[in-house]
Amino acid sequence: MPLTYSAVISTVPLGRLSLMDLTGCDIIGSNYAQWSAIRGLQYGPAIKIGMRFTEAWWYTNLKIEGGSSYTDLPLRTVVYPSYPSTTNPSNVLISSYCWTQDAERLGALINGDGTAREELIDLVLRDLSTVHGIDVEQYYDRGSKDNVYFAWNWSTDHNAMGAFAFFGPQQFNDEMYAQICSPAADGKLLFAGEATSSCHAWVAGALDSSWRAVYSFLLTFYGNDSKQMKEFLEKYGRSEYWYDDPEKNPDKSLLTDHLHRALNRSLARGEM
């Protein structure tokens, strides 16, 4: 059943968005530059493998608390828990975190339900032992009925179709980034998500993009001096990514100039 809204903020990853029916959004057939950006921006591959051990051997044996280890072995990156406190340390470890080609190779051994081929688990335990100089197999209960690991490959996740935006040379500086940040459908369709932020692949980027999308909506439909805008800025402040100095120059927003350019492009195409 179709639903009707006054405006929509889409946080859908662009690969998934490109498969949706965008008829009537003034993108396909009207703004080829924006459609090309949505369709063409590459997403980087990434995988994570979390493992639960019988004890936090990295802390009890090596006094490692938080942080990461890096290696040229296939598991590449190990991320240690920094909470809860060391009096009751977590026994769950991100045993492998990989990007790019490393993720593609290990990702071929990961199933779509959080499980993986046994050879991948063997490989990770072997590499963990090599990196830390400890036989970690003794802390891993293969016979447990509970899930003792969880492996995920974002490239084969049907909701994500990739881990994060992976801009190529000059793509962040040219029209591609501007297009995926620009509203469509006369300002009624706005885009958010880490791909539309300068902090790609980070939660901070996703949060910043949501601020920008709401700010853009309020500025377009209510105005800079509206009650709604004032309440929004009082509650959420001004984004450091869109103001040169939000405390000294609270009225000098880079986003305002960005939106004006987007609206001018729409006027030039005759959309508004």
C-alpha positions, 0 to 999 in steps of 0.5 A, spaced: 500 500 500 503 506 497 504 511 503 504 519 502 509 523 506 510 531 505 518 529 505 522 523 505 529 523 508 533 516 505 538 513 509 538 507 504 545 505 502 546 508 495 547 501 492 540 499 494 537 505 493 539 504 485 535 498 485 528 502 488 523 505 483 525 512 483 519 514 478 517 521 480 523 523 484 526 528 478 532 523 478 532 518 472 531 522 466 531 529 469 538 529 473 543 524 470 548 527 474 545 525 480 543 518 478 550 517 475 552 519 482 547 514 485 549 508 481 556 509 480 559 511 487 563 505 489 562 501 495 568 498 499 568 491 501 569 489 509 568 483 513 568 482 521 569 476 525 567 476 532 569 470 537 567 468 544 572 465 548 572 462 554 576 467 557 579 474 555 586 471 554 589 477 551 588 481 557 589 475 562 596 473 559 598 479 555 594 485 559 592 488 552 586 493 553 582 496 548 586 498 541 588 494 535 593 489 532 595 489 525 599 484 521 600 482 514 597 475 515 590 474 512 586 476 518 589 483 518 586 487 524 584 485 531 580 489 535 580 488 543 574 490 547 575 496 551 569 495 556 567 493 560 572 494 566 578 490 567 575 487 573 570 483 568 573 483 562 569 481 555 571 475 552 569 477 546 574 479 540 573 482 533 578 477 531 579 479 524 577 486 521 579 486 513 577 491 508 578 491 500 582 485 497 583 482 504 575 482 505 574 479 498 578 473 499 576 472 506 569 474 504 568 468 499 569 463 506 563 467 509 556 465 509 550 469 509 547 467 515 553 469 520 556 462 519 563 461 515 567 455 512 571 451 518 577 453 514 576 460 515 575 459 523 582 455 523 585 460 519 583 465 524 585 461 530 592 460 527 593 467 525 591 469 532 596 464 535 602 467 531 600 474 532 600 473 540 605 468 541 599 464 545 595 457 543 589 461 543 585 454 541 585 452 548 580 458 549 576 456 544 570 451 545 568 448 538 564 443 542 559 449 545 552 449 543 552 456 543 554 460 537 561 462 539 563 466 533 559 471 528 562 472 521 559 478 516 561 480 509 557 487 507 558 486 500 553 480 500 549 483 505 542 484 501 540 490 505 547 494 504 551 491 498 557 494 500 560 496 507 561 504 506 562 509 500 569 508 497 570 515 493 575 514 487 580 519 485 577 526 485 570 524 486 570 527 493 572 534 490 567 533 483 560 534 482 559 526 484 559 528 492 555 534 491 550 530 487 549 525 492 548 531 498 543 535 494 536 534 495 531 531 489 524 532 488 523 539 489 527 539 495 522 533 498 527 527 497 533 528 501 539 523 502 543 522 508 548 516 511 555 516 511 556 516 503 553 523 504 558 525 509 566 527 509 567 522 514 566 516 510 565 509 513 564 512 520 558 513 525 560 520 526 559 521 518 552 518 519 550 522 524 553 528 521 549 527 515 542 526 519 544 533 521 545 536 514 538 532 512 534 535 517 537 542 517 536 542 509 529 540 510 527 546 515 531 551 511 527 549 505 520 549 507 520 553 514 526 558 513 532 560 517 529 564 522 523 559 523 521 557 530 522 550 527 529 551 525 531 555 532 528 549 536 533 544 532 539 548 533 538 549 540 537 542 541 542 539 536 547 545 535 551 547 529 555 541 525 562 543 525 563 540 518 558 545 515 561 551 519 568 554 519 567 556 526 560 555 529 561 559 535 564 565 532 560 565 526 553 561 527 550 564 521 555 563 516 553 556 514 557 552 508 551 548 507 546 554 505 551 556 499 551 548 498 543 548 498 543 554 493 547 551 488 543 545 488 537 549 487 540 553 482 541 547 478 534 545 479 532 551 476 537 551 470 534 544 468 527 547 469 525 542 475 522 548 480 
